[in-house]
Amino acid sequence: MKDWDKIGITDFLLNNSGMSIISLSDTKAILQGTYHLCAHHKKRGDVDFDYGLRIEIPAKFPNEIPIVREISNIIPRDDDHHVNRDKKNYTDSLCLGSRIKILQKISENPTIIGFIEKCVVPFLYSITKNEFVFGELKHYYNGIIEDYEDIFDVSGSNKVIRILLCLSKKKRISNKYPCPCGCGKRLGKCILHNKINHIRRLASKKSFKEEYYQILNEKYLAERKYLMKKA
Ligand SMILES: [Zn+2]
C-alpha cells in the first residue's frame, strides 16, 4: 500500500474538517467534501466561500497532477471559467493551468496542502472574484504554448513542441539533437539544456511523451480551425 501520509493527506484532512477520504487504493486517493476557501489578497480583498470539491490524487503525485472537480455546481461549465469539457478522464475538471507550470508549483511544496494552496486556492479565488488576478489563464492550446515559451524562454509553438520531444527522450539522446531554440548547436552545448534538465526531474519521460503527442494534436486542430475560418 502506498504511504499516503508521506504527501500529507492526514495533515490536509486535519486542516479541512469538511473534507474526507472516500476512496484509497494503491493507484489513487479520492478526497471529497466541502472545502472552505478563505483567501486574502492585499489589494483585491478577502474571500470566504464554500465549494464542494472532489480531488483525485494519483499515486505518482508529486510527479503527476491531481484532478480537481467542483461538485457543488457553482462554477459554470465553460471555457471562460476554465472548466475542462469533453476531455477523456478530465471532463468537468478544473483547468488549473499548464502541466509544467503546475508541476513546478507542486515541487515547491510537494504535499496536498502545498498543491491546494499554490494551484487550487488561486484558481478558486479568481473564480469567486470573477477575475484572474494571479495571471490570466488562456484556455487549452494557446495558453499552454504561451506558458512554455515563458518557462523555456523561446518563441513559437514549433520550438515548444521540440522541447517536449527532448523531454520525452533520455538526456544522453536528446543532448545530441539540434537545439530546439534554433541556435544551431546541439542541445547539449546550449544553455537551454540546463532548463530542460531542471524540468526533467518533475515528471516521467512517458508523461512528457504523452503531452508531446497531445500538443501536436492540439496544434493540428488549431491550425485546421484557422484554415477553415479563412476559407
Ligand atoms: Zn540552443
Residues whose N, C-alpha, C, O or C-beta is under 5 A from the ligand:
A	BS01	ZN	C179 C181 G182 C183 C190 L192
